[in-house]
Amino acid sequence: MTITPNHSGLERLLTVAELSDYLGIPVATLYDWRVDGVGPQAVKLGRSLRYPESCVRSWIEGKLRG
């Protein structure tokens, strides 16, 4: 995954649905992982969760390293 800056130059923040689609993992699993502290780091913005692409990438790289 590459970090994709948007028009403002800021890092893209993935929604739960976008991350679910990207990883091929159910949304409910992502919420469970958040509660258990085992998924990628998310940012709470109001009532919504957003996943910075860099955090998702770091989490995946950590999984690859074991």
C-alpha positions as a printed NumPy array, in Angstrom:
array([[  0.   ,   0.   ,   0.   ],
       [  1.336,   3.405,  -0.867],
       [  0.363,   6.549,   0.983],
       [ -1.912,   8.56 ,  -1.244],
       [ -2.009,  12.259,  -0.422],
       [ -5.284,  13.913,  -1.264],
       [ -5.67 ,  17.325,  -2.853],
       [ -4.709,  19.045,   0.409],
       [ -1.461,  17.082,   0.72 ],
       [ -2.685,  15.263,   3.816],
       [ -2.525,  11.503,   4.185],
       [ -5.683,   9.67 ,   3.157],
       [ -7.852,   8.283,   5.953],
       [ -9.692,   5.063,   5.152],
       [-13.204,   4.412,   6.394],
       [-14.009,   1.131,   8.103],
       [-15.844,   0.006,   4.951],
       [-12.879,   0.896,   2.72 ],
       [-10.43 ,  -0.966,   4.955],
       [-12.785,  -3.938,   5.135],
       [-12.942,  -4.062,   1.35 ],
       [ -9.174,  -3.621,   0.977],
       [ -8.303,  -6.376,   3.456],
       [-11.219,  -8.644,   2.55 ],
       [-12.206,  -8.78 ,   6.215],
       [-15.718,  -8.164,   7.585],
       [-16.411,  -4.762,   9.157],
       [-17.444,  -6.503,  12.382],
       [-13.996,  -8.116,  12.596],
       [-12.322,  -4.7  ,  12.312],
       [-14.451,  -3.419,  15.198],
       [-13.613,  -6.543,  17.235],
       [ -9.908,  -6.06 ,  16.522],
       [-10.156,  -2.449,  17.686],
       [-11.747,  -3.507,  20.97 ],
       [ -9.109,  -6.219,  21.422],
       [ -6.266,  -3.865,  20.438],
       [ -4.946,  -6.127,  17.682],
       [ -5.883,  -4.281,  14.479],
       [ -4.362,  -1.255,  12.796],
       [ -4.399,   2.   ,  14.72 ],
       [ -7.475,   4.122,  14.027],
       [ -8.412,   7.73 ,  14.676],
       [-11.794,   8.553,  16.172],
       [-13.286,  11.618,  14.475],
       [-16.6  ,  12.428,  16.057],
       [-18.582,   9.211,  15.808],
       [-16.508,   7.801,  12.941],
       [-13.339,   5.753,  12.793],
       [-10.696,   6.49 ,  10.205],
       [ -7.56 ,   4.509,   9.47 ],
       [ -4.497,   6.47 ,   8.296],
       [ -2.923,   4.626,   5.371],
       [  0.49 ,   4.754,   7.057],
       [ -0.892,   2.976,  10.153],
       [ -2.486,   0.275,   8.01 ],
       [  0.775,  -0.193,   6.116],
       [  2.811,  -0.385,   9.35 ],
       [  0.37 ,  -2.895,  10.824],
       [  0.597,  -5.099,   7.713],
       [  4.405,  -4.878,   7.709],
       [  4.417,  -5.896,  11.37 ],
       [  2.31 ,  -8.932,  10.496],
       [  4.776,  -9.881,   7.756],
       [  7.698,  -9.722,  10.202],
       [  5.878, -12.027,  12.559]])
